[in-house]
Amino acid sequence: MGTPSSAGRYRIERLLGSGGFAAVWLGHDEELNARVAVKILADHWTLREDVRERFVQEARLLRQVDSHRLVQVFDIGELDDGRPYFVMTYADRGNMEERLTAGGLPLNEALRTAREIAEGVQALHERGIVHRDLKPSNVLLRSTPDGDRTMLSDLGIARTGDRLSSLTLPAGSPGYMAPEQTQIDGAPDQRSDVYGLGALTYHLLTGEPPGEARRPPSALQPAIPPTVDAIVLRALEPEREARWPSAAAFGAALDRLTSKIDTDPLAELAVTRDHRPERRRPGRRAMVIAGSAVAGTAMTAGAFLALAGGDDKGADPEGRWLRTDAGIPVQYRGQIVQAGTWCQMKGLSPALIAAMLKAESNFDPHLSDPKMDEYGIARWTPRVLVHWQSGGLNNPEPRPAQITPEMSIPAMGRYLCYWGKDLTAVPGDPALNLAATYRSSAKTVREAKGIPPKYRPYTDKVGRYINEYKPR
């Protein structure tokens, strides 16, 4: 992608962040003497009309909602080379993911921030928009005379109106996405965003996204009252009918609660210092951050950007998910943990994903087998991977050279979560049944009532590697 010197009247100063489909630049509005964020479509997507339309649609949606709890769009246009761009609020205080690197927020600050995020989600829902990718990096912060303003960003995978009833492909971010978002045609609705609000609030309170066990926030931070636990856990119910019915209802519950909590900041500080246990580093979280003041829209999952695999040096540093001395390449641990915890399913684990990668390619990201039409570290066939890549069919079928670990490893988790639901009645080791499904199909494994003989050598190998990689 070429470096533009300007976009319309906006002088480009420096790159804030970039992804596979777009980049966000810090710009300067010469006429108003103000800093702005300028999002520009990557040049190699300029001729794809469907990609251009989706890019422009994001700007339209942000403009239509017009809430101070969402990033504002001020202008839209094209560069001389034909690339579309739009101009947004500059988040000079960075994003919430950066704020949370030191751990959870003080109780009142966390609850106040959660209410503000819920206001932004409610504004989207009132216009018939489901965000689908609520997470800390999509919550931006801008300084104002009254303090930092919280704003939502990135509607790249948002769904609106009639699109809510059309075919829905798996999309979202692990740790924050509702269970139905892991399914093809899971038909996410406003209650999917309620789940995302619950996961975000959990992270604000504890410093970690919720884990598979759905422990109450107070299990990590004892100073959190049981009433807060109840509100957050209701938002995180696996069955959407059991959740809060709307973002407005979730926000109202927080409003009623916070009026009963001491708001003295000095008293709160004393509680958090004296009674909080030592923080544990998050095991499932470690997303790539590109600059302290990124506007956020260039670093998120969805139609425009591949899911980040993470800061792999910080992924699972204590060996919670994988042994640290078993030869698993450190640069892939983040993606492996992400794929292995994509959903709650018997047999699925980071150790299984690592074992399959070892069996498939010996962790070779450049593997190329044209005869079998299989490529990359996970041996994907491009016409199959197109369904399971981040954003699904909203993105084009990848060429072999484009099948990177960042694309192909998380796709394994999506694939196994979808097809694994058909294996619940199949006897045998659930992990090895999943491995056989990856090599064949769920139908093949189901009809064979287990691993077909043809795939037994492969699953035996996977089983040996699982034992080597899982923590002891």
Buried (B, 14 or more C-beta within 10 A) or exposed (E): BEEBEBBBBBBBEEBBBBBBBBBBBBBBBEEEEEBBBBBBBBEEBBEBEEBBEBBBBBBBBBBBBEBBBBBBBBBBBBBEEEBBBBBBBBBBBBBBBBBBBEBBBBBBBBBBBBBBBBBBBBBBBEEBBBBBBBBBBBBBBBEEEEEBBBBBBBBBBBBBEEEBEEEBBBBBBBBBBBBBBBBBEBBBBBBBBBBBBBBBBBBBBBBBBBBEEBBBBBBBBEBBBEEBBEBBBBBBBEEBEEBBEBBBBBBBBBEEBBEEBEEEEEEBEEBBEEEBEEBEBBBBBBBBBBBEBBBBBBBBBBBBBBBBBBEBEBBBBEBBBBBEEBEBBEBBBBBBBBBBBBBBBEBBBBBBBBBBBBBBBEBEBEBBEEEEEBBBBBBBBBEBBBBBBBBBEBBBEBEBEBBBBBBBBBBBBBBBBBBBEBBEEBEBBBBBBBBBBBBBEBEBBBEBEBBBEEBEEBBEBBBEBBEBBBBE
